[in-house]
Structure formats: structure tokens, C-alpha cells
Amino acid sequence: MEKLITENELAELFQNSVLTIRRNRSAHPERLPPHIKIGSSVRYRLSSVLKWLEEHEVGGETACAQNTTAKTESSQSTGRRRGRPSKTETVQAKNAGK
């Protein structure tokens, strides 16, 4: 049988209070892994929690390299950069329209 952890154990693992875990489970279920109700008790499968944590991992060397590559490719394909044009670009655009 797979290990089930309690709300208290999940709160300790996430370094949150049990109250925060309970509030998030009710108001923002996407912020927590799936849970199991056994009577009035709430339990979490340890494997589901670990999988959920891996899926929600942000950053790291691999993710940064992918984001940089994607940004570079998208700006090269359109020939434009994102955001507000610089003063030089604005003046050049005005002069080109005259």
C-alpha cells in the first residue's frame, strides 16, 4: 500500500501552516496536489505530492536556456523586439513617413 501523508505532514513539507493548506485546498485547489478524503480526514499520496512538485518546478539551468533560446528565436523571426520602441526608432519611423 502506498504511503499517505496528513495535512500536518504536507504543511511541514511545504513550510506552510495547516490553516494555509486548508484554505488553499478549498479556495485554490490548483495550488496543491490532489487529495483523498477518508471520512473527515484528508490525506495526500506521497507519490502524487512528489510528482506535483516536479511538475511545478520553475527555473534551473535547463529552463533558463530554453527561455533564452525561445526569446532569441521569436525576436529573430519577427525582426522586432518586444516592448516600447526606443526614441531613435520613433524618430526614424517619423522621418520615414515624411
C-alpha positions, -999 to 999 in steps of 0.1 A, spaced: 0 0 0 12 35 -9 22 59 18 -4 86 26 6 118 44 -16 140 66 -23 177 62 2 184 90 30 165 71 22 183 39 22 216 57 56 208 72 69 197 37 57 229 21 68 250 51 33 264 55 7 263 82 -20 237 83 -45 266 80 -29 278 48 -31 242 34 -68 240 43 -76 274 28 -58 266 -4 -75 233 -7 -109 250 -5 -103 283 -23 -74 275 -47 -72 237 -53 -47 243 -82 -21 253 -56 -20 219 -40 -16 183 -52 -47 161 -54 -61 149 -21 -80 119 -8 -109 122 17 -112 94 42 -143 102 63 -135 137 75 -97 132 72 -77 145 43 -47 126 30 -22 131 2 -4 103 -17 33 109 -13 40 99 -49 14 124 -61 29 152 -40 64 145 -53 51 143 -89 32 176 -84 63 193 -70 83 182 -101 57 195 -124 56 229 -107 94 234 -105 104 267 -120 139 279 -130 171 259 -132 197 259 -159 177 239 -184 146 262 -181 167 293 -184 184 280 -215 151 271 -232 136 305 -224 166 324 -238 165 303 -269 128 308 -274 131 346 -269 160 348 -293 142 328 -320 110 348 -317 127 381 -319 148 370 -349 117 357 -368 98 389 -365 127 413 -367 113 433 -339 120 434 -302 93 434 -276 83 465 -256 82 502 -263 103 515 -292 134 535 -284 135 572 -291 158 565 -321 133 541 -336 104 565 -331 123 594 -348 133 571 -376 97 560 -381 85 596 -382 112 606 -407 104 576 -429 68 587 -431 76 622 -444 
